[in-house]
Amino acid sequence: MRPALVKVPILALAPIFAAGMLWAQDPVKVAPNNFQVVLQNDQVRVLEFHSKSGEKIPMHSHPAYVALSIAGSGKTKFTSADGKVTEAPAKVGQVTWRDAETHASEYTGQGETRVWLVELKGAPGKAKP
């Protein structure tokens, strides 16, 4: 009887672990038609993101990053892993800082948006003279 008791809790937790793995997905793997790696080294990974209005991007994760909007104006709706929904304005030339996060997104502006994301890897280094 003991093995059956051990198996039940483990099986009960399997969906939770699977959901956690899904939420922590790399955006390039989750939405390869929307995210392309432009540059990658041991300090940063630069992604180009593009999306049409109304297109939904599944749940994915980013380390801390800087976003530069290069095309499109409107709003982007972000849904976090806990279900909280926030909206952020999107306009050409806007630069924003975002802490590490897991979210799904949907651009709700006119036409198409393009954003460059500079994801930081590891601890920031010291500036060199």
WOMO-V802789 format. One record per helix or strand of 3 or more residues. SS is the DSSP state (H for helix, E for strand). FROM is the first residue (numbers start at 1). LEN is the number of residues. If there is no record, write none. Layout:
ss:SS from:FROM len:LEN
ss:SS from:FROM len:LEN
This chain:
ss:H from:2 len:22
ss:H from:27 len:4
ss:E from:35 len:6
ss:E from:44 len:9
ss:E from:56 len:7
ss:E from:65 len:7
ss:E from:74 len:7
ss:E from:85 len:6
ss:E from:95 len:4
ss:E from:101 len:7
ss:E from:112 len:9
